[in-house]
Amino acid sequence: MNKLPLTVRRSIELVGLVVLALVIVQGQGIIMPLLMALVISIVLLPVYTFLRRNKFPEVLAIFLSILLMIIIISVVVFFIASQIAPLTDNFPQIKSNITNHLHALSAWFTRLTSISITEQTAFIDEQIESLVDSAWGFIGGAAGSVGSVFVFFGLLLIYTFFILFYKDILSRFLYSWFKPAAHPQVQDTIQQIKSVLNNYIVGLLIQITYLTVLLGGALMLLGIEHAMLIGVVFAIFNLIPYVGALFANLVGVLLTLSSSPELGPIFTVLIAITVVQMLDNYILMPGIVGSKIQINALASLVGVFIGGALTGVAGMFLSLPCIAMLKIIFDHTDQFKQWAILFSDEKPNRKLPNKLLHPKSPN
């Protein structure tokens, strides 16, 4: 392929990207749990290796590694469920608070426009009725999709088990695609991918912990209801680069609106989220997670949107690890080094020659 003209090679690469996107969209039910299982397997590999080094049988070592992952996920889910439970108990008060906020907003809107409160109320009632009908439809659809969630999680566990169990076969299959002279480079690539993913996932777990403690603790001290729930929701949404923070702010505002008859706590929540986010973005995150990935913000943001468009929320969560793996692979190949440059966050130390920046137009 290297003998082909450059334009032909780039055209083939772009066509390959389109075909890959179509395959991912059509086969996401199989590909996404497999891809997520691959990432989880790499993350669990140190635990598996530690158990094997301590004379645990192979199957038991894999089982205990997966069990550790299940326990961690269960603790997080239980914590979120315990924080959400009070919301259902206080539903009448939440409804009353939202109604009061709507009336205040309606009165303010009347002062700005000529639309009367009666007309606004009729419009709001109509929209609420439509929203309730849509909500029931969504709940029905969600109930129907519970089965698919269990199927996804079941496939994830099965794939993770077999990837760890057959890792030697998969490794031999991978090496068989390259000449023996290239095997050291392949090994170096695999080791870098393992290191980056492990550091990234561990960094994210640390980030979730300190964001929950910082934001939840600060809001609790300020007397905000559902403080820890806002903290943990913000920490989890923050796993989605850039986009997640917007949703976290929205959820924080909605939770505060539903639990407080005053608007003051909303500004308190927004200010607290802003301060914690700035502390995370400029001080904590770069040292804990950011330096391990080395992906520029443009590539991260585009990757998040592409992952979300192709496979939904799972794609948004996996976008950064996938881009990190691709960057390492591209760095170790001559054919795709241009794509590695596109993903990198390292700015060139020298400027391009003037003749490249300002080429002379042919006469």
Helices and strands as residue ranges (DSSP letters): H 6-26, H 28-53, H 58-89, H 91-112, H 117-165, H 167-175, G 180-182, H 183-221, H 227-237, H 243-259, H 264-279, I 280-284, H 285-285, I 286-290, H 291-293, H 297-311, H 313-331, H 337-343, H 354-357
